Amino acid sequence: MPSDCGCPSERGFTLLEVMVALAVVSLGLIAVFNGIIQISDQSSHLRERAFAHWVAMNELTRMRVAGAMPELSEFDGDVEFAATEYRWEATVSETGVEDLRRIDMRVSYADAPDEPLAEAVAFVAPRPPPSVGGSPWSGGSQAGPGGRDDDVDDEATDNGADDDPTDPGGEDDGGQVKEDPNQ
């Protein structure tokens, strides 16, 4: 039944309103999908960088476990990890400490060696000879806090310090009497 006031009936949206609403929704969906694509690309890139870092750490660990002191040089190799081919390059250099070498490791895709994905640094020293009777960390020793197992109280022994109360410097003079130059 038509209304008596003479105004048009309000039965729905006009075509123009529907088109504007669809355009706004379409732009919103496009923005959401672009965000999802970017997140996917970034997570894939971060996964590959993490794998490359694991490759670097694996190769550095192999060098450490080998026990031999690496020569000062540059060398490289290829490795497959997580179904991807990687190329690693290592540079061994000197440090300011004797018998300590620095290894700079760079890892990239095998087909793009000039674009590193990960870099790592490690220090390598020669492995000490094995101790007789096991490692000091094995808990096999019954020694006390001083490292001796000779039933001597560690606190009661002389640790090399001079206990002479008349010596103002408290230095160990080996028990010798020093003459005062002012007398």
C-alpha positions in Angstrom: 0.0 0.0 0.0 1.5 3.4 -1.0 2.1 5.9 1.8 -0.1 8.9 2.1 2.7 11.4 2.7 3.8 11.6 -0.9 7.5 10.6 -0.2 9.1 7.8 -2.2 9.1 4.4 -0.5 12.3 3.3 1.3 12.5 -0.3 0.1 16.3 -0.9 -0.4 19.7 0.4 -1.7 20.2 2.2 -4.9 22.5 0.7 -7.5 25.0 3.4 -6.9 25.2 2.7 -3.1 25.7 -1.0 -3.8 28.6 -0.3 -6.3 30.3 2.0 -3.8 30.0 -0.6 -1.0 31.5 -3.3 -3.3 34.4 -1.0 -4.3 35.2 -0.3 -0.6 35.0 -4.0 0.3 37.2 -5.0 -2.8 39.9 -2.4 -1.8 39.9 -3.8 1.7 40.2 -7.4 0.6 43.1 -6.5 -1.8 44.9 -4.8 1.1 44.4 -7.9 3.3 45.7 -10.3 0.6 48.7 -8.1 -0.1 49.5 -8.2 3.6 49.2 -12.0 3.7 51.5 -12.3 0.6 54.1 -10.0 2.2 54.0 -12.0 5.5 54.4 -15.2 3.6 57.4 -13.9 1.6 59.0 -12.6 4.8 58.5 -15.8 6.7 60.0 -17.8 3.8 63.0 -15.5 3.6 63.5 -15.7 7.4 63.3 -19.5 7.2 66.0 -19.6 4.6 68.2 -17.2 6.6 67.8 -19.4 9.7 68.8 -22.5 7.6 71.8 -20.6 6.3 72.8 -19.7 9.8 72.5 -23.4 10.8 74.8 -24.3 7.9 77.3 -21.8 9.1 77.2 -23.1 12.7 77.4 -26.7 11.6 80.6 -25.9 9.5 82.1 -23.9 12.3 81.4 -26.8 14.7 83.1 -29.3 12.4 86.2 -27.1 12.3 86.2 -26.8 16.1 85.7 -30.6 16.7 88.5 -31.4 14.2 90.9 -30.3 16.9 93.5 -29.2 14.4 94.4 -25.5 14.2 93.2 -24.2 10.9 95.7 -22.5 8.6 95.4 -18.8 7.8 93.6 -18.9 4.6 90.2 -18.7 2.8 88.3 -21.8 1.8 84.8 -22.8 0.8 82.4 -25.6 0.2 78.9 -26.6 -0.8 76.3 -28.3 1.3 72.7 -29.4 0.9 70.5 -28.5 3.9 66.7 -28.7 4.0 66.5 -29.5 0.3 68.4 -26.4 -0.6 72.0 -26.1 -1.9 74.1 -23.6 0.1 77.7 -22.3 -0.5 79.8 -21.4 2.5 83.0 -19.4 2.5 85.4 -19.3 5.5 88.2 -16.8 6.2 90.7 -17.8 8.9 92.6 -14.9 10.4 94.9 -14.2 13.3 93.8 -12.6 16.6 95.9 -10.8 19.1 96.1 -13.9 21.2 98.6 -16.6 20.6 97.1 -20.0 19.4 93.7 -18.4 18.8 92.2 -18.1 15.3 89.2 -16.2 14.1 86.9 -17.8 11.5 84.5 -15.6 9.6 81.8 -17.7 7.9 79.5 -16.5 5.1 76.7 -18.6 3.7 74.7 -18.0 0.5 72.7 -19.9 -2.0 74.9 -22.0 -4.2 73.6 -20.3 -7.4 74.0 -16.7 -5.9 77.3 -16.8 -3.9 77.7 -13.0 -4.0 74.6 -12.4 -1.9 75.2 -13.8 1.7 72.2 -15.0 3.6 74.0 -15.4 7.0 77.3 -14.6 8.5 78.9 -16.0 11.7 82.1 -15.6 13.6 83.9 -18.2 15.7 87.2 -18.5 17.5 89.2 -21.7 17.5 92.0 -22.8 19.7 93.9 -26.1 19.7 92.3 -28.7 21.8 94.1 -29.4 25.1 95.5 -32.9 25.6 93.2 -35.3 27.4 93.7 -35.3 31.2 94.8 -38.5 32.9 92.0 -40.0 34.9 89.2 -38.3 33.1 87.9 -34.8 32.8 87.9 -32.4 35.8 84.2 -32.0 35.0 83.5 -35.7 35.3 83.1 -35.5 39.1 85.6 -38.4 39.5 87.9 -36.6 41.9 87.3 -36.5 45.6 89.5 -33.4 46.0 88.4 -30.5 48.2 88.1 -26.9 47.2 91.8 -26.4 46.7 92.0 -29.3 44.3 94.1 -31.5 46.6 93.2 -34.8 48.1 95.8 -34.9 50.9 93.7 -34.5 54.0 95.2 -31.0 54.6 92.8 -28.2 55.6 93.0 -25.7 52.7 92.3 -22.7 55.0 95.0 -23.6 57.5 97.8 -23.7 54.9 100.0 -20.8 53.9 99.0 -19.3 50.6 102.2 -17.5 50.1 101.2 -14.3 51.8 103.3 -12.9 54.6 101.4 -12.8 57.8 103.9 -10.6 59.6 101.9 -7.8 61.4 105.0 -5.6 61.6 105.4 -5.5 57.8 103.4 -2.4 56.7 103.1 -3.4 53.1 101.9 -6.9 53.9 104.2 -8.2 51.2 105.9 -11.6 51.2 109.6 -10.9 51.9 110.5 -14.6 52.3 111.0 -14.2 56.0 114.0 -11.9 55.6 114.3 -8.8 57.8 114.5 -5.5 55.9 116.4 -2.6 57.3 114.6 0.7 57.4 116.6 3.4 55.5 115.3 6.2 57.8 117.1 4.9 60.9 
